Amino acid sequence: MKQREVDLLVIGAGAGGMSAALAGAILGMEVLVCEKSDQVGGTAATSAGTIWIPENRQSIEAGFPDTRAAARNYMNALIREPEKGTDLRETYLEEGPRIVDWFAEHSDVRWVPCGMHPDYKDETGAATTGRALSPAEFDGRVLGDAFRDVRAPIPEFLVFGGMMVGKADVPKLVGRFESFGNFMHAVKLFLRFLTDRLRHPRGTRLVMGNAFVARLYHSLRQKEVPVLFNSALQELVAEGRRVVGAHVNINGQRELIRARKGVVLATGGYAHHPEFRRTFMPQPTPVESMAVPSNQGDGIAAATRIGAITAAENHGSGAFWTPVSRTALGGSGQWGGLFPHLSLDRAKPGLIAVNSAGKRFVNEAVSYHHFVEAMFESHKTVPTIPAWLVCEADFVRKYGLGVIHPGTTNLTPHLREGEFVMAESIGALARKMGVDAEGLVATVQRHNLFADTGIDTDFGKGTTELNRFNGDPLHKPNPCIGALRKGPFCAMAVRPAEIACSTGLETDSYARVLDAERAPIAGLYACGNDLASIMRGTYPGPGTTLGPALVFGYRAAQHAATEGVER
């Protein structure tokens, strides 16, 4: 059997794994990354890419002050048993801002303040600005031929089959004929994309999560850190009570890789591991997943086989969620993908979400995670999977709905039985949806009264900072509530899908994996979705998973570099 030896072996080239590998290389270690798939980035490459880092320097300098104490109070208010996991959360709050600056100083991983981006719950210590950071835009051409190694966003997020657009680009593209500035912005993006396609498989102007992982990968290449693709973890190798390496299947050949300082597990969590899904997720087990197919629980399974423990308790519904609609790619009529309804449609005025009884069950403008939690709760008594987003056809033309872009005038090509339906009346629409017609008619009538007054007495839609931030500020009296009176009417089915795992391996604040006695397993670390979320199943704000991936990836590498024991 072939063997090799390095200081630090990192399993997985997602956000957490590449953060750990990059930190390890900067700290002077010989690092090797093994990635199961044929591209870097994991699910992070398809995400919004935001990190949630309270009291970060970038936002403070931009005029958005924050305090660690306020963030601590907010997190404690969200978590059911705040006395548990305190050390990890305190480490995150204390070290997060410094680690963001450290990466910016030593690599090409850079962040810019989002400014206004409210926390997801109105609790003590919540903030409306300053805690969210976005990755700086990145030019994929810098990577040369290695640009192909970066996983692309999901096709539903690409325009013209390959052009990335950020949230700030959307209103300028939709309103491209409303001002000269908007028109020039749209022209510039399109011309750049056309130029890119002469040499590249997609646009090279990278934003959001794609920019984050591309910056990590570019920095790894600058440090000459090898990334072995098609390299899957088989099992960890331990000598006594210390992990000293791993057996990895590299392009079909089993190889022993010894690690003098440690092994970091960053395989993306248990997303596509059927048994873990049944164990950790609500019942019935959700079918849809936004995770990349290679996230099959390899790291968690390997670690538990040598005595590591998972944090199944007090982690809520086991994952972080978004409602998704199914999409039919390429006009084939076959379900080709999923579109996550994160923020662009649910909070806009003129949309309601209903269950099979035709009744609303949630404030539609809450965060994607909390929307799905309400789906789970409603489903206990009334079938709510799928739930339905109901609106006028004019709403879709104005704001878009799922994969249907704003400005779409012909909705007929998007009609799919059981997924997206349209009818001239609410009653006829209900029959196509398969929900209670009397219930839906009564719900729409009641909601229209809320639209007239601007007050949702059932769920309080439009009363929180987050609601209003994602609503339409030009719509009065409530930016999130509009009437449904003019046909034709539309409805789109949505289902729960996880965007990240909450449950994972228990670790200490150095990201060292713990055993049944809650003692660290020497030489074994976890980060990203292999590490149990420090938020303990709650969802404070944008970047709840990527922020800890960056911070604890660094913490793992730092500990291995300074305290890891060579054999």
C-alpha positions as CSV (number, residue, x, y, z in Angstrom):
1,M,0.0,0.0,0.0
2,K,1.3,3.4,-0.9
3,Q,2.1,5.7,2.0
4,R,2.9,9.4,2.4
5,E,3.3,11.7,5.4
6,V,2.5,15.3,6.1
7,D,2.1,17.6,9.1
8,L,-1.6,18.2,8.7
9,L,-4.1,16.2,6.7
10,V,-7.4,17.9,5.9
11,I,-10.3,15.8,4.6
12,G,-12.6,18.0,2.6
13,A,-12.1,21.1,0.4
14,G,-15.2,23.1,1.4
15,A,-15.1,26.4,3.3
16,G,-14.1,24.8,6.6
17,G,-11.5,22.4,5.2
18,M,-9.8,25.0,3.0
19,S,-9.8,27.5,5.9
20,A,-8.0,24.9,8.1
21,A,-5.6,24.0,5.3
22,L,-4.8,27.6,4.5
23,A,-4.3,28.5,8.1
24,G,-2.0,25.5,8.6
25,A,0.1,26.4,5.6
26,I,0.4,30.0,6.7
27,L,1.5,28.7,10.2
28,G,4.3,26.8,8.5
29,M,3.0,23.2,8.3
30,E,3.1,20.8,5.4
31,V,-0.5,20.4,4.5
32,L,-2.4,18.0,2.2
33,V,-6.1,18.3,1.3
34,C,-8.1,15.3,0.2
35,E,-11.4,16.1,-1.6
36,K,-13.9,13.4,-2.4
37,S,-15.4,15.1,-5.4
38,D,-13.6,16.6,-8.4
39,Q,-14.0,20.3,-7.4
40,V,-13.4,22.5,-4.4
41,G,-16.0,24.5,-2.6
42,G,-18.6,22.1,-1.4
43,T,-22.0,23.5,-0.5
44,A,-20.4,26.8,0.4
45,A,-19.7,27.4,-3.4
46,T,-23.5,27.5,-4.0
47,S,-24.3,29.6,-1.0
48,A,-24.7,33.4,-0.4
49,G,-21.3,33.3,1.2
50,T,-22.1,35.6,4.1
51,I,-20.4,35.2,7.5
52,W,-21.9,36.4,10.8
53,I,-19.1,37.9,12.9
54,P,-20.3,40.3,15.6
55,E,-18.1,43.3,16.4
56,N,-16.0,42.9,13.2
57,R,-13.6,45.7,12.4
58,Q,-14.7,46.1,8.8
59,S,-18.3,47.1,9.8
60,I,-17.2,49.3,12.7
61,E,-14.9,51.3,10.4
62,A,-17.8,51.6,7.9
63,G,-19.9,53.2,10.7
64,F,-21.8,50.2,12.0
65,P,-20.9,49.8,15.7
66,D,-21.5,46.6,17.6
67,T,-20.5,45.1,21.0
68,R,-19.6,41.6,22.0
69,A,-21.8,41.9,25.0
70,A,-24.9,42.6,22.9
71,A,-24.1,39.6,20.6
72,R,-23.6,37.4,23.6
73,N,-27.0,38.4,25.0
74,Y,-28.6,37.8,21.7
75,M,-27.2,34.3,21.3
76,N,-28.1,33.4,24.9
77,A,-31.7,34.6,24.3
78,L,-32.0,32.3,21.3
79,I,-30.5,29.1,22.8
80,R,-32.7,26.9,24.9
81,E,-30.0,26.0,27.4
82,P,-27.4,28.8,27.0
83,E,-25.2,27.4,29.8
84,K,-24.3,24.6,27.4
85,G,-21.6,25.2,24.7
86,T,-20.6,28.5,26.3
87,D,-16.9,28.0,25.7
88,L,-17.3,27.6,22.0
89,R,-19.6,30.6,21.6
90,E,-17.4,32.8,23.7
91,T,-14.3,31.7,21.7
92,Y,-16.3,32.5,18.5
93,L,-17.2,36.0,19.7
94,E,-13.8,36.8,21.0
95,E,-11.7,35.3,18.2
96,G,-13.9,35.8,15.2
97,P,-13.0,39.4,14.3
98,R,-9.3,38.8,14.9
99,I,-9.4,35.7,12.6
100,V,-11.1,37.5,9.8
101,D,-8.4,40.2,10.0
102,W,-5.7,37.5,10.2
103,F,-6.8,35.8,7.0
104,A,-7.0,39.2,5.3
105,E,-3.4,40.0,6.3
106,H,-1.9,36.7,5.3
107,S,-4.0,35.6,2.3
108,D,-6.3,36.7,-0.4
109,V,-9.4,35.9,1.7
110,R,-11.1,39.3,2.2
111,W,-14.5,40.5,3.4
112,V,-16.6,43.7,3.0
113,P,-19.4,44.9,5.3
114,C,-22.9,44.2,4.3
115,G,-24.2,47.3,6.2
116,M,-27.9,46.8,6.7
117,H,-28.6,43.1,7.2
118,P,-30.8,42.4,10.2
119,D,-30.4,39.5,12.6
120,Y,-33.1,36.9,12.1
121,K,-34.9,37.2,15.4
122,D,-36.0,40.2,17.4
123,E,-34.5,39.3,20.7
124,T,-32.4,41.1,23.3
125,G,-29.1,42.2,21.7
126,A,-30.2,41.7,18.1
127,A,-28.6,44.1,15.5
128,T,-29.8,45.4,12.2
129,T,-26.4,46.3,10.9
130,G,-22.8,45.4,11.1
131,R,-22.7,41.7,11.9
132,A,-22.8,40.3,8.4
133,L,-19.8,40.3,6.1
134,S,-19.7,39.3,2.4
135,P,-16.7,38.0,0.5
136,A,-15.1,40.6,-1.7
137,E,-15.8,40.0,-5.4
138,F,-13.2,37.8,-7.1
139,D,-11.9,37.6,-10.6
140,G,-11.9,33.9,-11.5
141,R,-9.5,34.6,-14.4
142,V,-6.7,34.8,-11.8
143,L,-6.9,31.1,-11.3
144,G,-6.2,30.4,-15.0
145,D,-7.1,26.8,-15.9
146,A,-7.7,26.0,-12.2
147,F,-10.9,28.1,-12.4
148,R,-12.5,24.8,-13.6
149,D,-11.7,23.3,-10.2
150,V,-14.2,25.7,-8.4
151,R,-17.7,24.3,-8.1
152,A,-20.2,26.5,-9.9
153,P,-23.3,27.9,-8.1
154,I,-26.5,25.9,-8.7
155,P,-27.8,26.5,-12.3
156,E,-30.9,28.3,-10.8
157,F,-28.7,31.0,-9.5
158,L,-27.0,31.7,-12.9
159,V,-28.2,34.1,-15.5
160,F,-27.9,33.3,-19.2
161,G,-26.6,29.8,-18.2
162,G,-23.4,31.0,-16.6
163,M,-23.4,34.6,-15.2
164,M,-23.3,35.2,-11.5
165,V,-25.3,38.1,-10.0
166,G,-25.3,39.2,-6.4
167,K,-28.3,40.5,-4.5
168,A,-27.2,44.1,-5.2
169,D,-27.2,43.4,-9.0
170,V,-30.8,42.1,-9.1
171,P,-32.7,45.5,-8.8
172,K,-30.3,47.1,-11.3
173,L,-30.8,44.3,-13.8
174,V,-34.6,44.2,-13.4
175,G,-34.7,48.0,-13.6
176,R,-32.1,48.3,-16.4
177,F,-34.3,50.7,-18.4
178,E,-35.2,52.9,-15.4
179,S,-31.9,54.8,-15.2
180,F,-28.7,55.3,-17.1
181,G,-26.7,54.0,-14.2
182,N,-28.7,50.7,-14.1
183,F,-28.5,50.3,-17.9
184,M,-24.7,50.7,-17.8
185,H,-24.3,48.3,-14.9
186,A,-26.3,45.7,-16.8
187,V,-24.4,46.3,-20.1
188,K,-21.1,46.0,-18.2
189,L,-22.0,42.7,-16.6
190,F,-23.3,41.2,-19.9
191,L,-20.2,42.3,-21.9
192,R,-17.9,40.8,-19.3
193,F,-19.9,37.6,-19.4
194,L,-19.7,37.4,-23.2
195,T,-16.0,37.9,-23.0
196,D,-15.6,35.2,-20.4
197,R,-17.5,32.6,-22.4
198,L,-14.8,32.8,-25.1
199,R,-12.4,31.1,-22.8
200,H,-14.2,29.8,-19.8
201,P,-17.2,27.5,-19.1
202,R,-19.0,30.2,-17.2
203,G,-18.6,33.8,-16.1
204,T,-15.5,34.6,-14.1
205,R,-17.0,37.5,-12.1
206,L,-17.5,35.7,-8.8
207,V,-19.6,36.9,-5.9
208,M,-21.2,35.4,-2.8
209,G,-20.1,31.9,-1.7
210,N,-18.3,31.3,-5.0
211,A,-16.1,34.3,-4.3
212,F,-15.3,33.0,-0.8
213,V,-14.2,29.5,-1.9
214,A,-12.3,30.8,-5.0
215,R,-10.4,33.1,-2.7
216,L,-9.5,30.3,-0.4
217,Y,-8.5,28.1,-3.3
218,H,-6.4,30.8,-4.9
219,S,-4.7,31.4,-1.5
220,L,-4.0,27.7,-1.1
221,R,-2.4,27.6,-4.6
222,Q,-0.3,30.6,-3.7
223,K,1.0,28.6,-0.7
224,E,1.5,25.5,-2.9
225,V,-0.9,23.4,-0.8
226,P,-1.8,20.3,-2.9
227,V,-5.5,19.3,-3.2
228,L,-6.1,15.7,-4.2
229,F,-9.4,15.3,-6.0
230,N,-11.5,12.1,-6.1
231,S,-10.0,11.2,-2.7
232,A,-12.5,9.8,-0.2
233,L,-11.9,9.1,3.4
234,Q,-12.1,5.4,4.2
235,E,-11.1,5.2,7.9
236,L,-9.0,7.0,10.5
237,V,-5.9,5.4,11.8
238,A,-5.2,5.5,15.5
239,E,-2.3,4.4,17.6
240,G,-3.2,4.2,21.2
241,R,-5.4,7.2,22.0
242,R,-4.0,9.3,19.2
243,V,-5.1,9.7,15.5
244,V,-2.0,9.5,13.3
245,G,-3.5,9.5,9.9
246,A,-6.1,8.1,7.6
247,H,-6.7,5.6,4.8
248,V,-7.9,7.4,1.8
249,N,-9.2,6.0,-1.5
250,I,-7.4,8.2,-4.2
251,N,-8.8,7.6,-7.7
252,G,-9.6,4.0,-6.7
253,Q,-6.3,3.2,-5.0
254,R,-6.2,2.9,-1.2
255,E,-3.4,4.9,0.4
256,L,-2.2,5.5,4.0
257,I,-1.6,9.2,4.7
258,R,0.1,9.7,8.0
259,A,-0.3,13.1,9.8
260,R,2.4,14.2,12.2
261,K,0.3,17.1,13.7
262,G,-3.2,16.0,13.1
263,V,-6.2,15.2,10.9
264,V,-9.0,17.7,10.3
265,L,-12.4,16.4,9.3
266,A,-14.3,18.7,7.0
267,T,-16.4,16.4,4.9
268,G,-19.5,18.6,4.8
269,G,-21.7,16.9,7.4
270,Y,-24.2,14.1,7.2
271,A,-26.5,15.6,4.5
272,H,-26.7,12.5,2.2
273,H,-26.3,9.8,4.9
274,P,-29.7,8.1,5.1
275,E,-29.3,6.8,8.6
276,F,-28.0,10.0,10.0
277,R,-30.9,11.9,8.3
278,R,-33.4,9.6,9.9
279,T,-31.8,9.9,13.3
280,F,-31.2,13.7,13.5
281,M,-34.0,15.2,11.3
282,P,-37.7,15.6,12.0
283,Q,-40.1,12.9,10.8
284,P,-41.0,12.2,8.1
285,T,-37.4,12.6,7.0
286,P,-37.2,15.5,4.5
287,V,-36.2,14.3,1.0
288,E,-34.8,17.4,-0.5
289,S,-31.2,18.7,0.3
290,M,-29.2,21.7,-0.9
291,A,-26.0,19.9,0.0
292,V,-23.6,18.7,-2.7
293,P,-23.9,15.0,-3.3
294,S,-20.5,14.1,-1.9
295,N,-21.5,15.2,1.6
296,Q,-22.3,11.7,2.8
297,G,-21.3,11.8,6.5
298,D,-17.8,10.3,5.9
299,G,-16.1,12.3,8.6
300,I,-18.8,11.8,11.3
301,A,-19.0,8.1,10.5
302,A,-15.3,7.6,10.6
303,A,-14.9,9.5,13.9
304,T,-17.7,7.7,15.7
305,R,-16.2,4.4,14.7
306,I,-13.2,5.3,16.9
307,G,-15.2,6.6,19.8
308,A,-16.1,10.2,19.0
309,I,-19.5,11.5,20.0
310,T,-22.2,13.4,18.2
311,A,-24.2,16.3,19.6
312,A,-27.7,15.1,18.9
313,E,-29.4,16.7,21.9
314,N,-30.4,20.3,22.0
315,H,-29.6,21.0,18.3
316,G,-33.2,21.7,17.3
317,S,-34.2,20.1,14.1
318,G,-30.7,18.8,13.3
319,A,-30.1,21.1,10.4
320,F,-30.5,24.6,9.0
321,W,-33.3,24.9,6.6
322,T,-34.8,26.7,3.6
323,P,-38.0,26.2,1.7
324,V,-37.3,25.0,-1.8
325,S,-39.3,24.6,-5.0
326,R,-38.5,22.0,-7.6
327,T,-37.3,23.2,-11.0
328,A,-37.5,21.6,-14.4
329,L,-34.2,22.3,-16.1
330,G,-33.8,22.3,-19.8
331,G,-37.5,22.2,-20.5
332,S,-37.4,18.4,-20.2
333,G,-40.2,18.3,-17.6
334,Q,-38.0,16.2,-15.3
335,W,-37.1,17.7,-11.9
336,G,-33.6,18.9,-12.4
337,G,-32.9,21.0,-9.3
338,L,-34.1,23.0,-6.3
339,F,-34.5,26.7,-5.9
340,P,-34.1,28.0,-2.3
341,H,-36.6,30.7,-1.4
342,L,-34.2,32.7,0.8
343,S,-35.2,36.3,0.7
344,L,-36.4,37.5,-2.7
345,D,-40.0,36.6,-2.8
346,R,-41.6,35.5,0.5
347,A,-41.5,38.9,2.2
348,K,-42.8,40.9,-0.7
349,P,-46.4,42.2,-0.5
350,G,-49.0,40.0,-2.1
351,L,-47.8,36.6,-1.2
352,I,-49.1,34.1,1.4
353,A,-48.1,30.6,2.4
354,V,-50.7,28.0,3.2
355,N,-51.0,24.4,4.2
356,S,-53.3,21.7,2.8
357,A,-56.2,23.2,4.7
358,G,-55.7,26.4,2.8
359,K,-54.7,28.2,6.0
360,R,-51.7,30.4,6.7
361,F,-49.3,28.8,9.2
362,V,-46.5,31.4,9.4
363,N,-45.3,34.9,9.0
364,E,-44.1,34.5,5.4
365,A,-41.3,37.1,5.8
366,V,-39.4,35.3,8.6
367,S,-36.0,33.8,7.8
368,Y,-35.8,30.8,5.6
369,H,-34.8,28.6,8.6
370,H,-37.7,29.7,10.7
371,F,-40.2,29.4,7.9
372,V,-39.3,25.7,7.6
373,E,-39.5,25.2,11.3
374,A,-43.1,26.5,11.1
375,M,-43.7,24.0,8.3
376,F,-42.6,21.2,10.5
377,E,-44.8,22.4,13.4
378,S,-47.9,22.8,11.2
379,H,-47.3,19.4,9.6
380,K,-47.8,17.7,13.0
381,T,-51.5,18.4,12.7
382,V,-52.2,19.5,9.1
383,P,-50.3,18.3,6.0
384,T,-47.9,21.1,5.2
385,I,-45.2,19.4,3.2
386,P,-45.5,20.7,0.6
387,A,-46.7,24.1,1.5
388,W,-47.8,26.5,-1.1
389,L,-46.8,30.1,-1.9
390,V,-49.9,31.8,-3.3
391,C,-50.0,35.2,-5.2
392,E,-51.3,37.0,-8.2
393,A,-49.7,36.5,-11.6
394,D,-48.9,40.2,-11.5
395,F,-46.9,39.6,-8.3
396,V,-44.7,37.1,-10.2
397,R,-44.1,39.5,-13.0
398,K,-43.1,42.3,-10.6
399,Y,-41.1,40.4,-8.0
400,G,-40.4,37.0,-9.4
401,L,-41.2,33.7,-7.7
402,G,-38.5,31.1,-7.1
403,V,-36.7,30.3,-10.4
404,I,-39.1,32.6,-12.3
405,H,-37.3,35.9,-12.7
406,P,-38.9,39.3,-12.2
407,G,-40.2,40.7,-15.5
408,T,-41.4,37.4,-16.8
409,T,-44.6,38.0,-18.7
410,N,-45.4,34.6,-20.0
411,L,-45.8,32.2,-17.1
412,T,-47.2,29.3,-19.2
413,P,-43.8,27.6,-19.8
414,H,-43.3,27.3,-16.0
415,L,-46.6,25.5,-15.3
416,R,-46.0,22.1,-13.8
417,E,-48.7,20.0,-12.3
418,G,-48.3,19.7,-8.6
419,E,-45.5,22.3,-8.5
420,F,-46.6,25.5,-10.1
421,V,-50.2,26.1,-11.0
422,M,-52.3,29.0,-12.2
423,A,-56.1,29.7,-12.4
424,E,-58.5,32.6,-12.8
425,S,-60.1,32.3,-9.4
426,I,-58.9,31.4,-5.9
427,G,-61.3,28.4,-5.8
428,A,-60.1,27.0,-9.1
429,L,-56.5,27.5,-8.0
430,A,-57.1,25.6,-4.7
431,R,-58.4,22.6,-6.7
432,K,-55.3,22.6,-8.8
433,M,-53.2,22.8,-5.7
434,G,-55.1,20.0,-4.0
435,V,-55.9,22.1,-0.9
436,D,-59.2,22.9,0.7
437,A,-60.9,25.5,-1.5
438,E,-63.2,27.0,1.2
439,G,-60.2,27.3,3.5
440,L,-58.1,29.1,0.9
441,V,-60.9,31.5,-0.1
442,A,-61.5,32.4,3.5
443,T,-57.7,32.8,4.1
444,V,-57.3,35.1,1.1
445,Q,-60.3,37.2,2.1
446,R,-59.0,37.6,5.7
447,H,-55.5,38.5,4.4
448,N,-56.9,41.1,2.1
449,L,-58.3,42.9,5.1
450,F,-54.7,42.9,6.6
451,A,-53.5,44.4,3.3
452,D,-56.0,47.3,3.6
453,T,-55.0,48.1,7.2
454,G,-51.4,47.1,7.0
455,I,-51.7,45.0,10.2
456,D,-51.4,41.3,10.2
457,T,-53.2,40.3,13.4
458,D,-52.5,36.6,12.9
459,F,-48.7,36.4,12.4
460,G,-47.4,40.0,12.5
461,K,-46.0,40.1,9.0
462,G,-44.0,43.3,8.4
463,T,-43.4,44.1,12.1
464,T,-39.7,43.1,12.3
465,E,-36.6,44.7,10.9
466,L,-35.9,41.5,8.9
467,N,-39.4,41.5,7.4
468,R,-39.2,45.1,6.3
469,F,-35.7,44.7,5.0
470,N,-36.8,42.0,2.5
471,G,-40.1,43.7,1.7
472,D,-40.9,46.4,-0.8
473,P,-40.3,49.8,0.9
474,L,-42.4,51.5,-1.8
475,H,-45.5,49.5,-0.9
476,K,-47.8,51.1,1.7
477,P,-48.9,50.9,4.4
478,N,-47.0,47.7,5.1
479,P,-44.0,46.8,2.9
480,C,-44.8,43.0,3.3
481,I,-48.6,42.8,2.9
482,G,-50.5,43.2,-0.3
483,A,-53.9,42.0,-1.5
484,L,-54.7,39.1,-3.7
485,R,-57.7,40.3,-5.7
486,K,-56.9,40.2,-9.4
487,G,-56.6,37.0,-11.3
488,P,-55.0,35.0,-12.7
489,F,-53.6,33.6,-9.5
490,C,-50.6,31.4,-9.0
491,A,-49.3,28.9,-6.5
492,M,-45.9,27.3,-6.1
493,A,-45.2,24.2,-4.0
494,V,-42.3,24.5,-1.5
495,R,-40.7,21.7,0.6
496,P,-38.0,21.7,3.4
497,A,-34.4,21.3,2.4
498,E,-31.4,21.6,4.6
499,I,-28.6,24.1,3.6
500,A,-26.3,22.8,6.4
501,C,-26.2,20.3,9.2
502,S,-26.6,21.5,12.8
503,T,-25.8,18.2,14.4
504,G,-22.2,16.9,14.1
505,L,-19.2,15.9,16.2
506,E,-18.8,17.3,19.6
507,T,-15.6,19.4,20.0
508,D,-13.9,21.7,22.4
509,S,-13.0,25.3,21.6
510,Y,-9.9,24.2,19.8
511,A,-12.1,22.1,17.4
512,R,-10.6,18.9,19.0
513,V,-13.1,16.0,18.6
514,L,-14.4,14.7,21.9
515,D,-14.9,11.1,23.1
516,A,-17.6,9.6,25.3
517,E,-15.8,10.9,28.4
518,R,-15.8,14.4,26.7
519,A,-12.0,14.2,26.5
520,P,-10.2,15.4,23.3
521,I,-9.1,12.7,20.9
522,A,-5.5,13.6,20.3
523,G,-4.7,14.5,16.7
524,L,-8.3,14.7,15.5
525,Y,-10.1,17.9,14.7
526,A,-13.4,18.8,13.0
527,C,-14.7,22.0,11.4
528,G,-17.4,23.1,9.0
529,N,-20.5,20.9,9.1
530,D,-18.7,18.0,10.6
531,L,-18.5,20.1,13.8
532,A,-21.7,20.4,15.8
533,S,-23.0,23.9,15.3
534,I,-22.0,26.3,18.1
535,M,-25.4,27.9,17.7
536,R,-27.0,24.6,19.0
537,G,-29.8,24.5,16.4
538,T,-30.7,28.2,16.4
539,Y,-30.2,30.5,13.5
540,P,-29.1,34.0,14.6
541,G,-28.4,35.6,11.2
542,P,-26.9,35.4,7.8
543,G,-23.7,33.3,7.8
544,T,-24.5,31.1,10.8
545,T,-22.5,28.2,9.3
546,L,-19.8,29.8,7.3
547,G,-18.6,32.1,10.1
548,P,-17.9,29.2,12.4
549,A,-16.3,27.2,9.5
550,L,-13.7,30.0,9.0
551,V,-13.1,30.5,12.7
552,F,-12.9,26.9,13.9
553,G,-11.0,25.8,10.7
554,Y,-8.3,28.3,11.9
555,R,-8.6,27.2,15.5
556,A,-7.9,23.6,14.5
557,A,-4.9,24.5,12.4
558,Q,-3.5,26.8,15.1
559,H,-3.8,24.1,17.8
560,A,-2.2,21.5,15.6
561,A,0.7,23.8,14.7
562,T,1.4,24.9,18.2
563,E,0.5,21.9,20.3
564,G,0.2,19.0,18.0
565,V,2.7,16.3,18.9
566,E,4.9,14.8,16.2
567,R,5.4,11.1,16.3
